[in-house]
């Protein structure tokens, strides 16, 4: 019984390590945290993929009470296909003046799909 438990733990650790390293190696992760638009990076509003509150278009800032709710990106890869994510990134690029190439947008979409 102990042998089965040890084997299970080793396999689980190995699979967890692989899945974590895949997300770390995605170039889109660096873009998510470091590409700067008019108001900061993607992470500014989607902190680690979660919502940071509401975006007030009038004052152009995050506000806890007023404005449009900032959506969480957690699980977005299960709800939307890559093309839908790319269209959303193009919209954010236009609205918030991100300077991204088409290749970078594809990389960012690939990373966002893993959140």
C-alpha positions as CSV (number, residue, x, y, z in Angstrom):
1,X,0.0,0.0,0.0
2,X,2.9,2.4,0.8
3,X,4.5,1.6,-2.5
4,X,1.3,2.6,-4.4
5,X,1.0,5.8,-2.3
6,X,4.6,6.7,-3.1
7,X,4.2,6.0,-6.8
8,X,1.0,8.1,-6.9
9,X,2.8,11.1,-5.1
10,X,5.7,10.9,-7.5
11,X,3.5,10.8,-10.6
12,X,1.3,13.7,-9.2
13,X,4.4,15.8,-8.5
14,X,5.8,15.1,-11.9
15,X,2.6,16.1,-13.7
16,X,2.3,19.2,-11.6
17,X,5.9,20.2,-12.3
18,X,5.3,19.7,-16.1
19,X,2.1,21.8,-16.1
20,X,3.7,24.6,-14.2
21,X,6.7,24.7,-16.4
22,X,4.6,24.9,-19.5
23,X,2.9,28.1,-18.4
24,X,6.2,29.6,-17.2
25,X,7.8,29.0,-20.7
26,X,5.1,30.7,-22.6
27,X,6.3,34.0,-24.1
28,X,2.8,35.4,-23.7
29,X,3.2,35.3,-19.9
30,X,6.0,37.9,-20.1
31,X,3.7,40.0,-22.4
32,X,0.8,39.7,-19.9
33,X,2.9,41.1,-17.0
34,X,5.2,43.5,-18.8
35,X,3.6,44.9,-22.0
36,X,2.6,48.4,-21.2
37,X,-0.4,50.2,-22.6
38,X,-1.9,53.6,-21.7
39,X,-2.8,52.4,-18.2
40,X,-0.3,49.6,-17.5
41,X,0.0,45.9,-18.3
42,X,-2.8,43.3,-18.7
43,X,-2.0,42.4,-15.1
44,X,-2.9,45.9,-13.9
45,X,-6.6,45.1,-14.5
46,X,-6.5,41.3,-14.5
47,X,-4.3,40.7,-11.5
48,X,-2.9,37.2,-12.0
49,X,-5.8,36.6,-14.3
50,X,-8.5,37.6,-11.7
51,X,-10.6,40.8,-11.8
52,X,-9.2,43.9,-10.1
53,X,-12.6,45.5,-9.7
54,X,-14.4,47.9,-12.1
55,X,-13.0,50.1,-14.9
56,X,-14.4,53.6,-14.8
57,X,-14.2,54.9,-18.4
58,X,-14.8,58.5,-17.3
59,X,-11.8,58.8,-15.0
60,X,-9.8,56.1,-16.8
61,X,-9.0,54.2,-13.6
62,X,-9.9,51.1,-11.7
63,X,-12.7,51.9,-9.2
64,X,-14.3,49.4,-6.8
65,X,-17.8,50.7,-7.1
66,X,-18.4,52.6,-10.4
67,X,-17.8,51.5,-13.9
68,X,-17.8,48.3,-16.0
69,X,-16.8,45.1,-14.2
70,X,-13.4,43.8,-15.2
71,X,-13.9,40.2,-16.1
72,X,-11.7,37.4,-14.6
73,X,-9.6,35.6,-17.2
74,X,-9.5,32.4,-15.1
75,X,-10.8,29.5,-17.2
76,X,-11.2,31.6,-20.3
77,X,-9.5,29.0,-22.4
78,X,-12.4,26.6,-21.6
79,X,-15.1,29.1,-22.4
80,X,-13.6,30.8,-25.5
81,X,-11.6,29.6,-28.5
82,X,-8.2,31.2,-29.4
83,X,-9.8,33.3,-32.1
84,X,-12.3,34.9,-29.7
85,X,-9.4,35.6,-27.3
86,X,-7.4,37.2,-30.1
87,X,-10.3,39.4,-31.0
88,X,-10.6,40.5,-27.4
89,X,-6.9,41.3,-27.2
90,X,-7.2,43.3,-30.5
91,X,-10.0,45.4,-28.8
92,X,-7.9,45.9,-25.7
93,X,-4.9,46.9,-27.8
94,X,-7.0,49.5,-29.6
95,X,-8.7,50.9,-26.4
96,X,-5.6,51.0,-24.2
97,X,-2.9,51.7,-26.8
98,X,-0.9,48.5,-26.5
99,X,1.9,48.2,-29.0
100,X,1.8,44.5,-29.9
101,X,2.6,42.7,-33.1
102,X,0.3,40.0,-34.5
103,X,2.8,37.4,-33.3
104,X,2.8,38.8,-29.8
105,X,-1.0,38.9,-29.8
106,X,-1.0,35.2,-30.7
107,X,1.5,34.5,-27.9
108,X,-0.6,36.5,-25.4
109,X,-3.7,34.6,-26.5
110,X,-2.0,31.3,-26.0
111,X,-1.0,32.3,-22.4
112,X,-4.3,33.8,-21.5
113,X,-6.0,30.5,-22.6
114,X,-4.0,28.7,-19.9
115,X,-5.2,30.8,-17.0
